[in-house]
Amino acid sequence: MSLVVTDTLADERVEFTADGDVTLYVCGLTVSDDPHLGHARLWFHADVLHRWLDYLGYDVRHVENVTDVNEKITARVGERDEWAAERDVAEAFTATTFDAMRGLNLLRAEVYPRVTEHVPEIRGLVETLVGKGYAYESNGSVYFDVTTFEEYGKLSNQDVEELEAQGEPDERSEKRNPSDFALWKAGGVSETAAREHAKHAHGDVVPEGETWDSPWGEGRPGWHVECSAMSTTHLGDTLDVHMGGRDLVFPHHENEIAQSEAATGETFARHWLHVGLLEMEGEKMSSSIGNFWTVPDALDELGVNVIRTFYAGAAYRSEQALTEETIAEAEERWERLSRTYDRAVDALDSTEARATAEDGDLREAVDTARDEFAAAMNDDLNLREATAALLELTDAVNRHVDGAGDSGTDGGDSGAAYDYRGLREAVEAFESLGGDVLGLQFETESDGDVELAGELVELVLDVREAERAAGNYERADELRDALRDVGIEIEDGPDGATYRFE
């Protein structure tokens, strides 16, 4: 079965096509704040698409931009002593963004172009559009005339004559049509915009942000033109895949198509994939609303595997709700995968794993899991069903480990025997499908590290048990929580406490 995706431009499911290498462009973050789980949802789905295309044998050229020129960034100048200029703010949040990406186990893009690095390319694109008659200068600013591009509105299915005005109110008197959009803005950030987006009180002097020289005077790039310039610079005039959040379909991606295709005369992107929004407390997760969970805080509390398992619980194109219930489901799913993987590895590496033992049901379950996983992924990246295929495999592995020796061949020994080949194939399936494709981290430590860590955990558990015996339950709970914070899960049972490494 070939890979099928839901293409926003086609407004239907289509077969994925690419000529040779796959060029993948992802609309990246405006670095004006710490990244939150809403931003990371797009990152995750772009990462899984990248990983699945790798698995299918494509060479993927993945580019994701960093928008480091924006009025929201400028508005934070002076909020901290070290934030003396727009670039200082941008650099700080670019660093936290890259840290969050690495913490989420994302594959690295080929390059992360920044707006400040590509002003010459942006100016060149604007000049081309002016020269071809698609754009015009007005009071030092340059606007794209949407009436000159016949297919304007084809991505968002809107009629240009019914579109509302785009841009800031102060632009409207400069434009030929209310729906025209800015390619180049004269001067710096307006005082109104800087104060509106500020998280602190500006004094009499309000930052204007960085400006650059241009044929139309000193100014700043428009938001939409930046992505067109950066994507075509690094990936060529036609992209195989353009990904972004659903909230960017209009006006951002609609405008990207218009300005790119007007400039080059080529199809801008063969496939448009849009990721649904993450909702928290019934609303879109947003820094401006305040209902957000930053990636660093979520990683500290949940860990990368629970977060990635959570994202895999819903289709990329649909909205997803972040609730206690959906997080609990993700924790339970990851627990099943992780515990079963550990059991399989322990059995595989034990002396009871034999070359002559054979469990036909286990080997068949591995083959079935691989087939069902691939079918789900090719079915518009159906991650929930792909994860379900791995969970079905956990049941087969656990049945084998629990019942080894009851059937099959054990080479003549009287003890239980594990099917070495069957377990090896199961472990490889978890690692290749769950690890390489879903990006889950099935970690095993060296025997020495595990032994030392285990001794330390046992010591803490002895102290905790003594506290419980003395009636100091609050202190005992603090010790349990401290172990959980460093990735050690404690389970209390009738025979005492047990632990495992997350």
N, C-alpha and C positions, 0 to 999 in steps of 0.2 A: 504494500500500500504506500503510495506517495504521500508526502507531507501536504496537508490541507490547512489553510489558515483563513481567518475571517478578515477580509480586506475592506477597510473603511471606504476607499475610493470606489471599489466595485460594488460595495454594499451587499456583499454575499461571500460565502465560502468559496475559495478558489484554490487550485493546485499551485503549490509554491514552485516558482521557476527561477533559475539563475544560470548565467553563463560562466562556468568555471568558478572562480573565487566569488564568495558572497560578500558584498559590501553592506555593512550594517551601520546605520547612523542612529544614535539615540539622543533625543533632546535632553541635555543635561540640566544641571541645577544652576539657578541664580544664587550665588554664594553670599547671601545677605543674612544668614542665620544658620544655626546648627541643623543638620539634616534630620528629618524625622521619618517615622515608619511609612508615611504616605509617599515620600520621595523614594524610599527604599523598595516599595512595591514595584515601581517601574524598573528599578535596577535589577531586582530579582528576576522578573520575567524576561528582560532583555538578556540577562546572564544565562537563563535556562535555554532560551532560543539559541544563543551562541553555542552553548554546550551541546545541544541536540544536533545542530548543524555540523559541529565537529564530529559527533558520533556517526552521523550519516556519511562522513567522508569529505565534506566541504572544507576548503580553507576560508576562514572567516576573517575579514578585515573590518574590525569593530572600532568605530570612532564615537566618542561622546564628548560634547563640548562643555566648557565651563564659562558661564556668563559672569564675567567679573566687572562689567560696566552696567550700572543700573541705579536708578534714583533711590531704591531701597538700601543699596550699599552706601551710597553717598550720605543718606540720612543718618547713618550711624557713626559718621566721622565725629570724633571728639567724645564719644560715649565712654571710651577708655583713654587713658593718657597715651598709650602706644598707638592709638588709631588716629593719627594726625592727617591722613589722606585716604581717599577712596581705595587705593591699592593696598593700604595697610589692613583695612577691614576685609577686603576680598581675600588677601593672602591668609588671614587668620581662619576664615571659614572654608577656604579651599583645603587647608590642612586638615580641619576636622572632617570635611567631606571625604577626603582620601582615606583617613583613618577609619571612618565608618565603612567605606567600601571594602577595605582589607578585612575588617572585623566580620563582615558578612560573607566572606569567602567568595567574592566576585572575581571572575577572570578579569585580568587587566585588559583594557582597551589597547588598540595599537597606538593610540595617541589621544590626549585630552586637550584639544586646542582651546585657547582662551581668546576672548574678544580683543584684549589689549595686544595680543601678538599678531592680529590679523586685520588691523585697521587699513593697511594698504590694499589688501584684497577687497575689503568692504567698500572702500572708496572707488576702486576699479569697477566693481559690480554696479554701483550707483551711476557712475559715469556711462557705463554701457547702456543702462536703462534710459538715461536721459538722452543719449545719442540716438537710440532707436525709437524715441517718441513715447515710451511707456511711462516716463516720469518727468516732472517739471520742478523748477526751482521757484520758491516763493519766500521772500524776506530772509534769505540765507538758509532756509530749510529746503529739503527735497522730498516730494511726495510721489507715490505711485498712483497713477490714474487707473482705477479699477475698471473704468468703462473701455479702456483700450485692450483689455485682455478678455477675449470672447468667452473663455471657459471659466471665468471667475465665479466661484461658488460651487464648483463641481465636487469638491471634497465634502463640504458641509451641506450640500443640497439646498442652497439658498439662492434667491433671485437678487441680483445686484441692485435692482430698482427698489427692493424692499428692505435693504440692509440699513441698520442703524449707523449713526456716526461712529467712527473709530478715532481713538486718540484723545488727548487732553482737550478741554473746552477752549483753551487759548489758541488751538490749531485751526479751529473751524473757519475763522475768517480768512485764513491763508489758503484754504483748499478749494479746488474746483468742485469736488463732490464730497459730501459729508463722509462717505465711506472710504475715501482715499486714505492711505496710511503712510506714515513717515518712514523714509529711508535714511534721512540725515536730518538732525535737529540742530538748528543754529544755537550757539551759545552753550551754557552749562545747564545743570539741573535748576529748575525754577525754585524760588524760595517756598512757594506753596507746596510743591511736591516734597521738598526736603523736610519741611515741618510736618506734613501729613504722615510721612512714613517713619518719622523719628521715634525712637524708644526712650529718648531723653530730651530735656529742654535745651534747645539751641538759644544762644544769646543773640546779640544784635548782628553778629556775623554768621551767616548761614553758609555751609559748604556748597559749592557749585559742582564739584566733581571735576574729573579730568576732561580736557577738550583737545581736539586735534585740528590741524590745518586742513583745508579742503579747497577745491575750486569754487565753492560757494561761501567760503568764510569759515571761521573757527566754529567747531561744533562737535557733536557726538553721534555715533551710529544709532540708527533706529533698531528696535529690538528684533524685528522679524528678519531683517536683511543679514544679521549676524550669522544665523544658522546656515543660510544659503551660501554665504561666502566660505564659511569654515568647512561645511560638508563637501562642497565641490572642489575646494582646494586639496583636500586629503583623499577623496574617494572618487572624483570625476563627476562629470555632468549628470550621470544617471546612477542612482542608488538602487540596490536590490531591495533593501528594506529600510524604511524610516519608521522608528518607534517613538512613542511619546504618550503622555497621559491623555485621557479622553478630553479633559478640559482644554487641551491645546488645539483641538480640531479647528475651531474658529475662535479668534481670527489668525492665530499664529501659523498653523500649518497651511491653511488656505492661502495666506499671504506668501508663504515660502514657495508654494507651487507657482503662483502667479509670477513672482519676480524671477524665479529660477528659470522657468520655461520661457518667459518672455526674453530673458537674456541669452539663453543658449539655443532655443528652438528644439530642445530635446525633452523627452519625458523625464521628470525630475526623480520620481521613485516608482519602481514597479509594484511594490507592495507597501501599504500603509497599515500598520498594526497599532491599535490604541488600547492602552491598559486602563481599566476602570478605576474609579477612585476608591481610596480606603476611607471608611467612615468610622467615626468614633462618637459615641453619644448622639447618634442619629444625624450627624452632619459630616461633611467632608473634613478630613483631618487637615488642619491648616495652621500655620504659625500666626496668621493674622487673627484667626478666631480664638486661638489659644488652646484648642482641644487636641494637643499633639503629644506624642511620646518620642523623645529623641532616640536616635539609633544607639548612641553610647549607653543611655540609661536602659533601653530595652535589652541590649546585649548583656549588660551586667545582671539584669534580673532573670532573663529567659535563656540566654545563650544562643549562639548562631543556629544550632540545629532546630530548636523549637521555632524560631522565627521563620526559617526557611520552610519547615514543615507546615507552619501556619499559612504562609503565602501559597503553598501548593494545594491548599484546601479549596480554592475557588478558581474558576476560569479567569484568565488574564483579561478578557474583554468585559467581564461583569464587575459590578461593585462588590466590595468585600467589607464586612463589618468586623471591627476589632472589639470583642467582648470577652468577658470572663469565660463564657462557654466555648467560644472558638479557640481561645488560647488553651483551655483545658483539653480540648480535643487534640490540638497539635501536640501538647505534652504527652498525652497518652499514646498517640501514633509514634512519636519519636522514641518513647520508652520501649514500645514493642520492637521497633526496628533495632534499636541499640542493644537491648538485652539479648535479642535473638542472634544478632551478629556476634556478640561476645561469646555466647554459648557455642555457636558454630565454630568460631576460631579456637576456643578451648578444646572442643572435641576433636577438631581437625589436627591440632598440634599435640594431642595426647598419644600415649602408646597404644590406646585402644582403637585408633584409626588404622584400618587394614586395607591393603591393596586388593584383597580377595573378597571383602565384604561388599555387598551390593544391595541397595534399596531402590528398586525400580520406581516406587512412588515418589521418592525424593528427587530422583533424576528427572522424572517426568514433570514434577512441580517446578523445577528450575527452568526447563524448556518452556513450560506454559507461562511462567512469570515473564520470561524474556519476550515471548510473542505478544502477550497482552500489554506489557509495558510499551513496546514499540507501536502497537496498534493505537494505544491511547495517545501517545506523543504525536503520532502522525495525524491524529484526529483533532487538529486545531489545538495542539499542546494541552491535552486534557490531563492535567497534572494530578487531579484527584483520583482518576481511574489508574493512572500510572503508579501512584503511591499505593493504591489498593492492590495492585498486582504484587508489589513487594510485600505487603502485609499478608497476602495469601501465602506467599513463600515462607514467611515466618512461621505460619501454622505447620507447614510441612517439615520445616527444620526442627521445630520443637517436638513434633511427633517422633521424628527419627531419633533425636537425642534421648528423649524419654524412653523410647522403646527399643533402643539398639540391643541386638542380641536375641530379641524375640523371634526374628525372622532373618533370612539371608544366610550368608556363609561367613564364618568367622575364622576360617583357615585351620580349623581343628582345635583351637583353644577353647577352654570351657567358659571364659569370661565374655562379657559383652563386646561387640565389635561395631565400630562406626564405619560407615561407607566413606572412605577417604576421598574417592573421586567425586562422589555426590556432594560431600560437604565442601570440597574445594570449589566446585562449580557454583554452589550456593553463595559462598563467600565472595567469589569473583562477581557474581550477579549483584550482590549488595554494593560492592565497591564500584563496579562499572556503571550501574544504573542509578543507584542511590547516591554514590559518591561523585562519579565523573559527570553525570547528567543533572541530577537534582542538587548537586553541590553540598550534600551532607558530609559531615566529617566523622567517619568511623575511625576512631583513634585507638591505637594500641601502644602501650609504653613498654620500655625494656623491662626485663624481669627484675633487674636491680632497682630500677625506679619504682616499680610496682611494690616490691617487697618493702622498701624503705617507707614509701607513702602509706602502705598498709599498716606498718608498725606504728606510725605516727597517728593514724586514724584510730587504731585500737586503743592507743593511750588516751586520746581525747574521749573516746566512748567510755573508757573506764572512769574517767573523771566525771563525765556526764551522768553515768549510772550512780556514782557516789552522791552527786548533787540531788538526784531524784530520790534516792534512799533517805536523804536527810530532809526531804520535803522542799528543797530549793528548786521548784519546777520552773520558775522564771529563768534562773541561771542555766538550767538544763536546756531550755528552749533556745537560749542565746547561743549555746555551744552547737546545737543542731543547726541553727540558722547560719552560724559562722562557717560550718563545714559546707553547707549548701552554697554559700557565696563563692567558695573556691572550687565548686564543681563536684562535690561529694554528696550524694543523696543518701539520707538515712531513713531506714524503714524499721519501725518498732513492731515486734511480733511477740507471740507467747513465749518464744525461746530466747528472747533478748533482741537487741538491735543488730541489724545487718546494714551493710553499706555497699555502694557501688560508685565508680567514677563516671561522671557524666561525659 
